[in-house]
Amino acid sequence: MNIDKLRLRRAGLFALAFGVLALMVTGPLGRLMLGVFICIGLGLGWANAQLTLRSVTGITRAETPSKSILAVSTAVRLVIVTVLAIVVAFLTRPNGIGIFFGLALFQVVLVLHTVVPEWKGLRQQP
């Protein structure tokens, strides 16, 4: 299995755990829908990461990888995720803001799952 897919899968499991934790915290506070939207944001972040991995893998495996295709693909994906999050947050306010918390939390999880193993590897080198 590709190391990137393994890290993405692990990040997804951590996101799932954070989603359950969000529901456990927001439920007793009477804000269960906030927890649901945090979970939606976590899921949206995970889906974006999956699409990013597929896009980058497909472009780099091409005979002539194109930076412009990668840039356009990334821009389109980010615009779609951003517009979707803004629309959901606006239509379901005040709890819909949780989608941004979920997206941000997933990014933190993903960065930590990428950086920490690399950092440990660098520390072990002489």
C-alpha positions in Angstrom: 0.0 0.0 0.0 1.2 3.5 -0.9 2.5 5.4 2.2 0.4 8.4 1.3 -2.8 6.4 1.2 -1.9 4.8 4.5 -1.3 8.3 6.1 -4.6 9.5 4.6 -6.4 6.5 5.9 -4.9 7.1 9.4 -5.9 10.8 9.2 -9.4 9.7 8.3 -9.6 7.5 11.4 -8.4 10.3 13.6 -11.0 12.6 11.9 -13.6 10.0 12.7 -12.5 9.9 16.3 -12.6 13.7 16.5 -16.1 13.6 14.9 -17.4 11.2 17.6 -15.7 13.4 20.2 -17.4 16.5 18.8 -20.8 14.8 18.9 -20.1 13.7 22.5 -19.3 17.2 23.5 -21.9 19.2 21.6 -24.8 16.7 22.3 -25.0 17.4 26.1 -24.6 21.1 25.5 -27.8 21.1 23.4 -25.8 21.9 20.2 -25.9 18.5 18.5 -26.3 20.0 15.1 -23.1 21.9 15.6 -21.4 18.5 16.1 -23.0 17.1 13.0 -21.7 20.0 10.9 -18.2 19.5 12.4 -18.4 15.9 11.3 -19.5 17.1 7.8 -16.6 19.4 7.7 -14.2 16.6 8.7 -15.7 14.4 6.0 -15.5 17.2 3.4 -11.8 17.7 4.3 -11.1 14.0 4.0 -12.9 13.8 0.6 -10.8 16.8 -0.6 -7.6 15.1 0.5 -8.6 12.0 -1.3 -9.3 13.9 -4.5 -6.1 15.8 -4.1 -4.1 12.6 -3.9 -5.8 11.1 -6.9 -5.3 14.3 -8.9 -1.6 14.6 -8.1 -1.0 10.9 -8.7 -2.7 11.0 -12.0 -1.0 14.1 -13.2 2.5 13.0 -12.1 2.1 9.6 -13.7 1.4 11.2 -17.1 4.1 11.2 -19.7 4.2 15.0 -19.7 3.1 16.2 -16.2 1.7 19.7 -16.4 1.9 22.3 -13.7 -0.9 24.3 -15.2 -3.3 21.3 -15.1 -2.4 20.7 -11.5 -2.9 24.3 -10.6 -6.3 24.5 -12.3 -7.4 21.2 -10.7 -6.4 22.4 -7.3 -8.1 25.8 -7.8 -11.4 24.3 -9.0 -11.4 21.8 -6.1 -10.7 24.5 -3.5 -13.4 26.8 -5.0 -16.0 24.0 -4.9 -15.1 23.1 -1.2 -15.1 26.8 -0.2 -18.4 27.7 -1.9 -20.1 24.5 -0.6 -18.9 25.3 3.0 -20.0 28.9 2.8 -23.4 28.0 1.4 -24.0 25.3 4.1 -22.8 27.6 6.9 -25.0 30.5 5.7 -28.2 28.4 5.1 -27.9 26.5 8.4 -26.5 29.3 10.7 -25.6 29.4 13.5 -24.7 25.7 13.7 -23.5 25.5 10.1 -20.3 27.3 11.1 -19.2 23.9 12.4 -18.4 22.9 8.9 -15.5 25.4 9.0 -14.3 24.0 12.3 -14.4 20.5 10.8 -12.4 21.5 7.7 -9.8 23.3 9.8 -9.5 20.4 12.3 -9.0 17.9 9.4 -6.3 20.1 8.0 -4.5 20.1 11.3 -4.8 16.3 11.5 -3.6 15.8 8.0 -0.6 18.1 8.5 0.4 16.4 11.7 0.1 13.0 10.0 2.4 14.2 7.3 4.9 16.2 9.3 5.4 14.2 12.4 6.7 11.0 10.7 9.0 13.0 8.6 10.2 14.9 11.6 10.9 11.7 13.5 12.8 10.4 10.5 15.0 13.5 10.3 15.8 13.3 14.0 17.0 9.7 13.7 19.5 10.6 10.9 23.1 11.2 12.1 
